[in-house]
Amino acid sequence: MAFDLTTTLVTIFLIVAIVIIFARGVVIIQPYQQGLQIRLGRYIGRMNPGFRWVVPLVTNVIKLDLRTTVMDVPSQEVITKDNSPTNVDAIVYIRVVDPEKAYFEVSNYRMATVALAQTSLRGIIGDMELDEVLYNRDVINTRLRDTLDRETDQWGVKVERVEIKTVDPVGAVKQAMTEQTAAERARRAAILRADGEKRSAILRAEGTKRSMILEAEGDRQSRVLRAEGERISLILKAQGEAQGLRIISVGSQPLDKRAITVLSLDALKTMASGQATKIIFPFEISSLMKQAARFIGATEEMPEEPAVTTIPPEEVLGNIPTTEEVKEILREMDREIKTEVSVEELKDIGKKRKISEDEMASDMEDEGGSTPPPPDVKQK
């Protein structure tokens, strides 16, 4: 009975030991992993993902992650080419492409890659100035990636990407950069302000010049038009006075010397009226008194003088425009003022009028000076 119990226990122990030993030989490889089988110090081969069983106790399976791994390069102080201390850190993206090299060629490929990234980054930034480091991050990333990829290729590691995370100059350098930036912005602001003032002055001067030109042109046109209007006004006034003198001459032709004497005495009476003391000595006073004596009862009789019926020639007065012609001249001047006629056009208009007046005068001379009298004067 005791033997049976012992045999049973031994059997159970052996079964448990066999199960444990068999379980020690079970290996599960994940889809993103690659296994390396080493038996008794000898590399057997790779193990693909899935359920695998190896000889327990004598076989060691190394699992390597084939996914892209992100590693942070610690921040370090780097001296640039222009002796500016700067704290720089980076991020490196790597992936194992050859598990055998990643395990057998380097003891810890992660630590080796980070250390290589630190030294390479220090060398690359040391060959550049601070401004280049700040403005050319893409160049730094590319150079660092090429350097790391070339060196880690023998470790079976692929450097996929490198990014500079922070470029932080030390306090004194940062303060100098801040002052430099402020000075540069002040210089740009001063340049922009000066350029704006220059353009404003140019535009103001251009506007003043154009304003003065337009004002001078307007003043010149107004003077020309005013002179033209005064000329026409003087012509019309002179022609009106000529017409009045013609009417007076026509009306005074039937008068004899007696009537003229009466009118002269009446003019003296008008001149003498008033409170002021006046002494008048008319021209040819002796003849005037002689005619007055004859008129009031002198024995000498005044001979009858025939009335002059001839009318002085009209060509001495020139062409007398009618009312419609005057209105047309005024309308034309009004149109020229509204349309801002130029000085050359006014000169052309004056020349045309002068030519038309000369032609009319020549036509009157050719006809012998026989022009009809005005409609309000009856020819005798």
Rosetta blueprint (number, residue, H / E / L):
1 M L
2 A H
3 F H
4 D H
5 L H
6 T H
7 T H
8 T H
9 L H
10 V H
11 T H
12 I H
13 F H
14 L H
15 I H
16 V H
17 A H
18 I H
19 V H
20 I H
21 I H
22 F H
23 A H
24 R H
25 G L
26 V E
27 V E
28 I E
29 I E
30 Q L
31 P L
32 Y L
33 Q E
34 Q E
35 G E
36 L E
37 Q E
38 I E
39 R E
40 L L
41 G L
42 R E
43 Y E
44 I E
45 G E
46 R E
47 M E
48 N L
49 P L
50 G E
51 F E
52 R E
53 W E
54 V L
55 V L
56 P L
57 L L
58 V L
59 T E
60 N E
61 V E
62 I E
63 K E
64 L E
65 D E
66 L L
67 R L
68 T L
69 T E
70 V E
71 M E
72 D E
73 V E
74 P E
75 S E
76 Q E
77 E E
78 V E
79 I E
80 T L
81 K L
82 D L
83 N L
84 S L
85 P E
86 T E
87 N E
88 V E
89 D E
90 A E
91 I E
92 V E
93 Y E
94 I E
95 R E
96 V E
97 V L
98 D L
99 P H
100 E H
101 K H
102 A H
103 Y H
104 F H
105 E L
106 V L
107 S L
108 N L
109 Y H
110 R H
111 M H
112 A H
113 T H
114 V H
115 A H
116 L H
117 A H
118 Q H
119 T H
120 S H
121 L H
122 R H
123 G H
124 I H
125 I H
126 G H
127 D L
128 M L
129 E L
130 L H
131 D H
132 E H
133 V H
134 L H
135 Y H
136 N L
137 R H
138 D H
139 V H
140 I H
141 N H
142 T H
143 R H
144 L H
145 R H
146 D H
147 T H
148 L H
149 D H
150 R H
151 E H
152 T H
153 D H
154 Q H
155 W H
156 G L
157 V E
158 K E
159 V E
160 E E
161 R E
162 V E
163 E E
164 I E
165 K E
166 T E
167 V E
168 D E
169 P E
170 V L
171 G H
172 A H
173 V H
174 K H
175 Q H
176 A H
177 M H
178 T H
179 E H
180 Q H
181 T H
182 A H
183 A H
184 E H
185 R H
186 A H
187 R H
188 R H
189 A H
190 A H
191 I H
192 L H
193 R H
194 A H
195 D H
196 G H
197 E H
198 K H
199 R H
200 S H
201 A H
202 I H
203 L H
204 R H
205 A H
206 E H
207 G H
208 T H
209 K H
210 R H
211 S H
212 M H
213 I H
214 L H
215 E H
216 A H
217 E H
218 G H
219 D H
220 R H
221 Q H
222 S H
223 R H
224 V H
225 L H
226 R H
227 A H
228 E H
229 G H
230 E H
231 R H
232 I H
233 S H
234 L H
235 I H
236 L H
237 K H
238 A H
239 Q H
240 G H
241 E H
242 A H
243 Q H
244 G H
245 L H
246 R H
247 I H
248 I H
249 S H
250 V H
251 G H
252 S H
253 Q L
254 P L
255 L L
256 D L
257 K H
258 R H
259 A H
260 I H
261 T H
262 V H
263 L H
264 S H
265 L H
266 D H
267 A H
268 L H
269 K H
270 T H
271 M H
272 A H
273 S L
274 G L
275 Q L
276 A L
277 T L
278 K L
279 I L
280 I L
281 F L
282 P L
283 F L
284 E L
285 I H
286 S H
287 S H
288 L H
289 M H
290 K H
291 Q H
292 A H
293 A H
294 R H
295 F H
296 I H
297 G H
298 A L
299 T L
300 E L
301 E L
302 M L
303 P L
304 E L
305 E L
306 P L
307 A L
308 V L
309 T L
310 T L
311 I L
312 P L
313 P L
314 E H
315 E H
316 V H
317 L H
318 G L
319 N L
320 I L
321 P L
322 T L
323 T H
324 E H
325 E H
326 V H
327 K H
328 E H
329 I H
330 L H
331 R H
332 E H
333 M H
334 D H
335 R H
336 E H
337 I H
338 K H
339 T L
340 E L
341 V L
342 S L
343 V H
344 E H
345 E H
346 L H
347 K H
348 D H
349 I H
350 G H
351 K H
352 K H
353 R H
354 K H
355 I H
356 S H
357 E H
358 D H
359 E H
360 M H
361 A H
362 S H
363 D H
364 M H
365 E H
366 D H
367 E L
368 G L
369 G L
370 S L
371 T L
372 P L
373 P L
374 P L
375 P L
376 D L
377 V L
378 K L
379 Q L
380 K L
